[in-house]
Amino acid sequence: DLLEAHGTGTRLGDPIEAQALINTYGTAHTPDRPLHLGSLKSNIGHTQAAAGVAGVIKAVQAIRHRTMPASLYADNPTAEVDWSAGTVRLLAQARPWEAAAYPRRAGVSSFGMSGTNAHLIVEEYRPDPERGEPPAEAPAWSDVAVPLVLSAKSPQALREQASALSRHLRDHPEEPL
């Protein structure tokens, strides 16, 4: 359903990767249920050696939150790729990730300058009642300390941010961190 592309951001690399993904995965999808293509680099830039693991984290969080996150600047897809079949679509906007008859799956591609290529598929856990597997339960976060990082231009601005966050957490205890 979701493919996290390496997204080199180059006129040569992106069309080659996109066309390869369309040729590989696009045939298994339909315009009614397309493969959604995104790249984290458009949102946070290139994380160098961490690019692959950043893509994996994005895919896991997308499955966890059942949302396919938008890729910035994806409104005008390159003309170098044949998008006409409609079976692969760029994620120009975030979209809910609806349940299907099969678990949610996300592919993650990453390439290295030395010529290494890696691709993995992450799948949502669904218990099998026939095998006696219990349903997945959310952890009880109420007893877990969670560090929150704040940043500001001045000590006063930092204090104001901390106070605002403290008020928000106090007023909305039901919201998860």
Secondary structure, DSSP 8 states (H G I E B T S, - for coil): -EEE-----STTHHHHHHHHHHHHHGGG-BTTB-EEEE-THHHH---GGGHHHHHHHHHHHHHHHTEE---TT-SS--TTS--TT-SEEE-SS-EE----SS--EEEEEEE-TTS-EEEEEEE-----GGGT--------GGGS--------SSHHHHHHHHHHHHHHHHH-TTS--
